[in-house]
Structure formats: structure tokens, C-alpha cells
């Protein structure tokens, strides 16, 4: 994995450690708080892709709501 | 008469179930799917040739055929855009590379300026921004109107006798709006300014006639025109290409490099070869030729007519739901077959919309792109803030799509509007 992808993973984890759970909109609005980690395009696709990989690994859960997806960092991880 | 259902069968990607669901591919403005005919042309190169082609390279049978086929492909592109000569067609990696070549090599002094617009793809803007920063030249921006159209009077205001070149997007990848290129060329030429048109989103969808428009340079990404990735075209009027310096030098661009008195003196080939340094993407070039053949066989007028029907149905359907804000002009005739939109409610991020249609529909995956489409300045201009994670969703269609797919999409979009705040 390139450093770039690793940092996108660290970006979403850092945001969810600050606010858990959070909607996609909330997550992407918080990327400014972690400028060294959240380095991808501001449209947020890199963060979402990293989040989906973490869902597949069982680190995060993602649930659809009327406010879009809500991402949850599973505490046992 | 074109049998569109037969066309669709040439694209096996669409004839599969992916994760048990059928695919509705609405992301052709990013990447067009590839028909069998294109892979067969590429396969022919890799399976039966696999050799060097190009200027002054291997003359054995496989090299000779590679050279012949790549030059035939160049001729096909020449006809496709109605250039005067194949010597005006340069193979690049993509439209971005073509724009960078011109931005980096056009003679430009500090007291000259470059004009571009807020609606440009970053690839049409940043190469010129970078060059102007290096030379100290002024980069002037014409603001597109809120609906992505232009007022030619704004170009009259920005272009003057010190304007060296105008970089202009012919059809927008964000709004789908088709720009008045002929008018901009006319205004530019009145001031002896050159024009480079970004035809990445135009050439795959409508007949591009570079001679009728009288544009000086044009760039195309073949991957948006059912061709392979990694191959593009830079068109330039021959006398201009002759004057330009090269971006890359090395093998294949050389007539000779003389060594005398401990000094070297290179003598370069004429265009187009002087711009094609190193071994080329021969498989991609053959694929490009096949892609152009494929589109020409269908007929660009037929493609345009089909897409106008798509554009109308898609635009009117999304408008009718009254739940989404739409980018671009409301007249379908002014657009290519793409619609960028975002929920009016602002409760859901564009990435969620894309993911909903990708993951949560029972029978289909509707594949769209979300984000800012590499057109950030225009979005800032109209009040969408990429830095806050704001963006749009883009549905972009092409020759393999169907009216039925649009109906499915509109039905699902209506359902989606009901499940968000």
C-alpha cells in the first residue's frame, strides 16, 4: 500500500476517533482538522474508499440512514 | 439505420452480473467502455506483432507492419477530426498531456497573457497557470455563467493583442454544456491569438471538424471515445507544430545526432515525429484506430442524435422530481448526454449518493461519479465548496446506454429522494 492510501486510512480513523459515529458529510467536513493525513482530493473519494476497505476488514461498520451513510468505529478494535 | 441493441452487445462489460446485479454504466465522461473490436485490434498487435514501429526503427517484417498500422491509425484520426494532414496528428498519453505540451512549448513572454475560463477541467487550466507562473505572464480567467454557458462578449473583454493563446473547453465534463468555440476562435484570431480546444468531452460525442472551426490546436483522450487507456491525440496546424519546440527529446525524434570536435549537434525530424520521443504505445495506437473506425461506422450524427434523446429524457426526468439541483443549461440541446446534480436538501453527501446507487439497489448497480470532476474553480464560483467536502454526482451516458436504463435510474432516484431527509 502506498503512503497515500495509508494516510487516507489513518485520516478516516483519526476523524472517527474524534467523533464516532459520524455521517459521510460530517467526516468530510472534518478533514481540515488532519491536514497531514487527509491529503487526497477534497471531493473525499479517497477517504470513502479507505473507509470501505476498513468495513471489509471489520474495523468499521457502515449503515444507511436518511442522512446518508453513518460510519462507526468498532470499539473492540 | 443503427441497431443500438446490437451495438450494446459489443461491450461485454454490460453483459455480466457484477456481485449478482446488472450494471448500468453512467460514468462514460470519465471512461468509456471498450467494444470487442478495440481489444481485437490491440490483441493483434500484442499477439502477432509485438515489435518496434516508428521513425527509423526496425525494418524487419514485424516492425514494418507495426509502423504501417500505426500510420494507418494516424490517418484514421486525421479523417475523424477532418485535419488537413496526418502530420498534424501527434500521439500522446491523453488530452492532459497534449495540453501540457502546448502550455510548455508555446513561446510566451512576460508582457503577453493567456486566457482561459473558470469552467476548464484542471488539465486545461493548470498547465497554463504553471507556465504563466514561470514566465510572469498574466493568466486571465473568463467566468462561465452560472449554467455553464458563456457570453462571447466576456471573451472580447479579456482577449487583446497581447493574448498569446486561449485554452477553452469545448464541452464541459461538469455541466455538459457545449461552448461557442467558433465564436471564441473568431475573436481570438482577430487579435492573432491562438486557440487550443479541450475536445476530450466533445470529440467522442459530436463531429469535430478542426478545419471548419479553424481551431489551432485540439486535444482528445481516446479512452473517452471507446478506445484504450493511455492514448490520446494532440492536433495542431502544421505550420504551428513546425515552429514549436518539443516537450520531450530522445529516440524516434531524430534525423541525426552529429558528433564533431567533441560536440553533438542534433537534427530533429519534422512533425509529428519530433513530438513522439521514445517507443510508442503501439497497441494503444492500433486500439485508437479501431475506436475511431467503430465510431465512424456508427456515424457521429447518429451518436449525437441518440445522445440528444438521452440528454432530454435524463434532464427532464431529474428536473421533474424537483428534489435535485442540476448543473448546466436547462435546454438539453445545449448539452452532451450528462447531468451533474446534487440533492437540494443538502443532508446527504455526494459520495453517499454514488454509494447508494452502487451498493443498495436490489437488482442493479448504477455506476456514477461523485466529486468535483476536476473543475474546482467553477464550483467555488457557483457556491459549492470542495474544501467542505461539497460536490456533485454525475450521470454520463454513451452509445451503449438505453432509454430503459434512464427510466430505471429515474425510478430509483425518485425512491432515493424519499429516503433522505
Interface residues (C-beta under 8 A of the other chain):
Chain A: X23 X24 X25 X27 X28 X29 X31 X32 X41 X42 X43 X44 X45 X48 X64 X66 X67 X68 X69
Chain B: X347 X348 X349 X350 X351 X352 X353 X355 X356 X360 X370 X371 X372 X376 X386 X387 X388 X389 X391 X419 X420 X421
